[in-house]
Amino acid sequence: MSVRINTNAAAINTHRHVVNNARVQARNLEKLSSGHKVNRGVDGPAHIQIGEQIRSQTASLKQAIDNSESTISLMQTGEAALDEVSRALIQARAIATHAANSGTNSEYMFQADQLEIDNIINEVNTIAANTQYGKNFLLDGSRAGNGVTTGEHLEFLEGTNKGKSSGAGGHEVKITQAGVRSQVVGSVQLTQSMIDEGEQITITEGGRTVNFKTQEGLNVEQTLNELGLAIKSAGLDVDLLKPEGSSDAEDVDGALPQFINIRHKNYGSEHQFQVATNTAGLLSAQGDVPDWIQNGLDVEGEIAGEEATGRGQVLTGDLGAGVAEDIQVRYTGEKAPEGGVAGTVTFMQNSLQFQIGHNENHRTSISFKSVKAATLGRGVENTSGFKNIDEISVMDGDKAKDAMQVIDKAIEEIASTRGNMGAFQKNTLESNLNFLRIAHENALSSESVVRDADMAAEMAAYTRNQIVMESSIAMLAQANQRPLSMLKLLG
């Protein structure tokens, strides 16, 4: 055989194997120490791309879970404040009920009740002004759709998170039909002879009925006054209207015949009542045959040129309509304006926005209505002229009765708001939170399949590579010893 000393081919070959074995063993150690089978692109180019995408998704899902939990905390803060407002309003209702018992109350008792009512209103306003989560005020109306109107008889009510902000000119409000109350006017006048014969007048509304029978000897004016008192005492939501043009000057003794005019207190097609009279035409078309009076009409029109639905005097942008969706305005005019345009509503969308998912379009929003006293209990017709609970007074029995109606509306509004918030929390936030947790678990499992090392397999490979490494080093030592055989030739 040839013997060379300048180039040891066997040692070079063995060294190459040692280097390769050292590199493989280093990767085994890296996988065992990190627990990942893919630590760099060279470990698996396809796996590293998929793994990074899944890792990004997992991180976003974890943050979305935290976002949803924070949002639920915000909702619970607002709902707790509304619970206190509701408690305060219920207390105000009890005080108004006490004040309505005017037969036992003195001037000082009325003043004491009014003082407590004022304190409750201040408490409601304080809660509205100071309820906040972080720096976000929740119940002062700043986190809702807010709007102002121009035009006579036009009033902005509310807008949800679905409405879009308008430009400087606002959305044009067009009214084609004003809200109308159900009403019946007799075609036959009530006369003294009918009264003396004992005319039977029956009026039914909202499950309550007045069976009124005229009394002989009472004149027409007195009879109508008694009928009005009977309607009021029974709690029917209808009014007995005095015929236009009649006056005490024209009818000194109250004996002139008069038409009976009954009208519902509320606007719209859903409010109706029933009438029946012995005499045909006095109220019902036929004698002793009841007539349903349901000729009320809902307001009709458009907001920003889009379809809107009317209910009573309230016009609401239809779902899916576009920029005016869920924007509510009230038109209080008795007839549609000339040309149809009632005015404009300038709307600003300030609803709270929440990122509750891991993708950019997985967002939701909610509007928090104002619970300031001036915004609660609006739209209740009453003889005292109270427009909201901020204006109520219990300084006499009649005002206390009207205050009760306004407070009832306010309690209903707060309960409705709490219901909407509860539905949003349960059906949107908590349901979404359950989904996110499942998605996060599945994403982690997918990432584990792609990136996590099988420790048992890696340990077996490491043991094999360690044996090969030690064997290759031993062989390198043997290869390095081969040139020493030349010394025997020299000796």
Residue, then its C-alpha position, 0 to 999 in steps of 0.5 A: m500500500s502507499v503511505r503518505i504523510n502530507t495528506n491524510a485522506a482517512a482523517i479528512n473523511t472521518h473529520r467530515h463525519v465528526v462535523n456532521n454528527a456534531r451539527v446533528q447532535a447540536r440540533n438534537l440538544e436545541k430541540l430537547s432544551s426548547g421543546h420545539k421541533v421547529n426552532r428556525g426556518v431550516d428545521g422546516p420551512a413550511h412548518i415555520q410559516i404555518g407555525e408563525q401564523i398560528r402563533s399570531q392567531t393564538a396571541s390575538l385570541k388571548q388578547a380578544i379574551d382579555n378584551s371581552e372580559s374587560t367589556i363585560s366588566l364595563m357592562q356590569t359597571g353600567e348595569a349596577a349604576l342603572d340598578e341604583v337609578s331604578r331603586a331611586l325611581i321606585q322610591a320616588r314612585a312611592i313618594a308620589t303615591h303618598a302625595a296623591n293621598s291629598g285628603t290626609n296631607s298638609e302643606y308641610m307634608f307636600q313640601a317634605d315629599q317634594l324635598e325628597i323628590d328633589n333629592i332623588i332627582n339630584e341622586v339620579n343626575t349624580i349617578a348619570a354624571n359620574t358613572q364611568y369605566g376608566k375614563n369613559f363616562l357611561l350614563d351621561g349620554s356622551r357614549a350614545g348617538n346624540g342628535v339635535t333637530t331643526g324645524e317646528h314640532l320635531e324632536f330627537l329621541e335617540g339613536t343606537n350604535k347602528g346609525k351613521s353620523s350626519g354631515a353639518g347639514g344633518h339628515e332631512v326629515k320628511i313627514t307625509q302623515a302626522g300621528v293621529r289619535s283614535q277618536v269618535v264624535g257622535s252624529v246625534q246630539l245628547t239631549q235632555s230627553m235622552i238623559d231623563e230616559g236613562e241613556q246607557i253609555t259604555i266605554t271600554e279601553g285597555g281592559r277597563t270599562v265605564n258603564f255610565k247611566t244618565q240621571e234624570g234631572l241633570n242637564v246636558e252639561q252636568t251629565l257630560n261632566e259626570l261622564g268625564l269624571a267616571i272616565k277619569s276615575a276608571g283610569l281609561d286612557v281616553d278624554l271626553l272633549k268639550p265640543e268646539g264653539s260651546s261656552d258657558a255664555e251660550d248655554v247658561d243653564g247647560a241644557l243645550p244638546q251637545f255632541i259627545n266627543i271621545r278621543h284616545k290619549n295616545y297617538g297611533s294605530e295600536h291604541q283603540f277603544q270600544v263604545a256603545t250607546n242605547t241611542a244609535g249615533l250618539l256614539s255607536a253607529q247602532g243602538d246597543v251594538p258596540d263599535w271599535i274605534q281604531n281610526g288612529l294613524d301612525v306618523e309616516g315619513e322618511i329620514a335622510g331619504e330612507e325608509a322609516t317606520g312610524r309608531g304613534q308620533v315616533l319615526t324610526g329609521d328602518l333596519g338596514a336602511g343605511v345612515a339613518e338606521d335606528i335614529q328616532v325622532r318625534y313629530t308632534g304636529e297635528k298635520a304633515p307640514e307643507g311640502g313634507v319637509a319637517g326639518t333636519v336631524t343632525f346626528m353624531q355617533n359616539s357609541l362605544q366600540f369593542q374589538i372582541g375577536h382576533n380578526e379586524n372585522h370582529r367588532t361590536s358596539i353599544s350605545f349607552k343612553s343618558v339617564k339624566a332626569a331631563t331625559l327620562g319619562r318624556g312623551v307622557e301627556n299630563t295635565s300638569g305639563f311635566k315633560n320629564i322627571d326633572e320637572i315633576s312636582v308633588m305639591d298637590g294631589d293632581k300634580a302627584k298623580d301626573a308625576m306618577q305617570v312620568i315616573d312610571k315611564a322613566i322606570e320602564e325606560i330604565a328597565s328596558t335599557r337594563g334588559n338591552m344591556g343584559a341581552f348584549q352581555k349574555n348573547t354577544l359578549e359571554s357567548n363570544l367569550n366561550f367561542l374565543r376560549i374554545a378557539h384559543e384552545n384549538a389554536l394552541s393544539s394546532e400550534s403544538v402539532v406543528r412546532d412541539a417536539d416529541m421528546a421521547a423520539e428526540m431523546a432516542a435520536y439524541t442517544r443514537n447520535q451521541i453514540v455515533m459522535e463518540s464512535s466518529i471521534a474514536m475513528l478520527a483518533q485512529a486515522n490520525q495515528r496511521p502516518l506514525s507507521m512511517l517511523k518504522l521505515l526510518g528505524 
